[in-house]
């Protein structure tokens, strides 16, 4: 493979898209397993909320690790982009599944968490 093409594929939007898709796939798998656990064991709302947040964070970390290589340039921005796009996709899927309108202000905390987690993971990953 041509080195120019290979470098371009690693620095463009492709790694970010790959990271977001990997995060979404991981989320789907973890949510399916968690749904099974919820059906088997009575869990409180607080536990369910905490595990949902942990699933989101794990998906962002895995997605950013896929999109940002060791020593990458713009790792913080790329990580933040993965986190933002992952959370935006989650908000959109949730809104479509529940039939609720998408109101960016009500999901601002989730979007900010995605940007922060992605940026921090990108920063750590680049070193």
VEXKOLTOR-138461 format. One record per residue (C-alpha): x, y, z; residue in three letters. Coordinates in steps of 0.1 Angstrom, whole numbers, plus 2048, in hexadecimal, padded with zeros to 3 digits. Layout:
! VEXKOLTOR-138461
REC     u     v     w    aa
REC     X     Y     Z   Ala
...
//
This chain:
! VEXKOLTOR-138461
REC     u     v     w    aa
REC   800   800   800   Unk
REC   80C   823   7F8   Unk
REC   819   835   817   Unk
REC   808   855   80E   Unk
REC   7E6   844   80C   Unk
REC   7ED   832   82D   Unk
REC   7F6   852   83F   Unk
REC   7D8   864   831   Unk
REC   7C1   848   83D   Unk
REC   7D0   84B   860   Unk
REC   7CD   871   862   Unk
REC   7AC   879   851   Unk
REC   788   872   85C   Unk
REC   78A   84D   856   Unk
REC   79A   845   878   Unk
REC   780   85B   88A   Unk
REC   764   84A   878   Unk
REC   773   828   880   Unk
REC   776   832   8A5   Unk
REC   752   83D   8A6   Unk
REC   745   81E   895   Unk
REC   75A   808   8AC   Unk
REC   74C   81A   8CA   Unk
REC   728   816   8BE   Unk
REC   72E   7F1   8B8   Unk
REC   73D   7EC   8DA   Unk
REC   71F   7FF   8EA   Unk
REC   706   7E9   8D8   Unk
REC   718   7C9   8E5   Unk
REC   71B   7D6   908   Unk
REC   6F7   7E3   90A   Unk
REC   6EB   7C1   8FE   Unk
REC   6FE   7AF   919   Unk
REC   6F3   7C9   933   Unk
REC   6CE   7C5   928   Unk
REC   6D2   7A0   92F   Unk
REC   6E0   7A7   951   Unk
REC   6C3   7BF   958   Unk
REC   6AA   7A4   94F   Unk
REC   6BB   78B   967   Unk
REC   6C2   7A2   984   Unk
REC   6AF   7BE   994   Unk
REC   6C5   7DD   991   Unk
REC   6BE   800   99E   Unk
REC   6BA   81E   987   Unk
REC   6DB   82C   995   Unk
REC   6EE   80C   98C   Unk
REC   6DF   80C   969   Unk
REC   6E8   831   963   Unk
REC   70C   82B   970   Unk
REC   711   80D   95A   Unk
REC   703   81F   93C   Unk
REC   71D   83B   942   Unk
REC   739   822   946   Unk
REC   72E   811   925   Unk
REC   730   833   913   Unk
REC   752   83B   922   Unk
REC   760   818   919   Unk
REC   753   81C   8F5   Unk
REC   763   83F   8F2   Unk
REC   784   832   8FF   Unk
REC   784   814   8E7   Unk
REC   77A   82B   8CA   Unk
REC   795   844   8D1   Unk
REC   7AF   829   8D5   Unk
REC   7A5   81D   8B2   Unk
REC   7A6   840   8A3   Unk
REC   7C5   84E   8B4   Unk
REC   7E7   83D   8B1   Unk
REC   804   841   8C9   Unk
REC   815   862   8C2   Unk
REC   7F9   86E   8AB   Unk
REC   7F6   893   8A2   Unk
REC   7D6   8A5   8AC   Unk
REC   7CE   887   8C3   Unk
REC   7BA   89C   8DB   Unk
REC   7A4   8AB   8BF   Unk
REC   7A0   889   8AE   Unk
REC   797   879   8D0   Unk
REC   77E   895   8D7   Unk
REC   76F   891   8B5   Unk
REC   76A   86B   8BB   Unk
REC   75A   872   8DC   Unk
REC   743   88E   8CF   Unk
REC   738   87A   8B0   Unk
REC   733   85A   8C5   Unk
REC   71D   86D   8DE   Unk
REC   70A   87F   8C3   Unk
REC   703   85E   8B2   Unk
REC   6F6   850   8D3   Unk
REC   6E0   86E   8D9   Unk
REC   6D2   86B   8B6   Unk
REC   6CB   845   8BA   Unk
REC   6BB   84B   8DC   Unk
REC   6A5   866   8CE   Unk
REC   69A   851   8B0   Unk
REC   694   832   8C6   Unk
REC   67F   845   8DF   Unk
REC   66E   85D   8C7   Unk
REC   67A   87B   8DA   Unk
REC   686   89A   8C8   Unk
REC   6AB   8A1   8C8   Unk
REC   6B3   8BF   8DF   Unk
REC   6D8   8C6   8DF   Unk
REC   6D6   8D9   900   Unk
REC   6C7   8BC   913   Unk
REC   6E3   8A6   907   Unk
REC   6FF   8C0   90C   Unk
REC   70D   8AE   92A   Unk
REC   710   88D   917   Unk
REC   720   89E   8F9   Unk
REC   739   8B0   910   Unk
REC   741   88F   922   Unk
REC   748   880   900   Unk
REC   75F   89D   8F5   Unk
REC   771   89C   917   Unk
REC   776   876   918   Unk
REC   780   874   8F4   Unk
REC   799   891   8F7   Unk
REC   7A9   884   917   Unk
REC   7AB   861   908   Unk
REC   7BB   86F   8E9   Unk
REC   7D4   883   8FD   Unk
REC   7DE   864   912   Unk
REC   7DF   84E   8F3   Unk
REC   7F6   866   8DF   Unk
REC   811   864   8FA   Unk
//
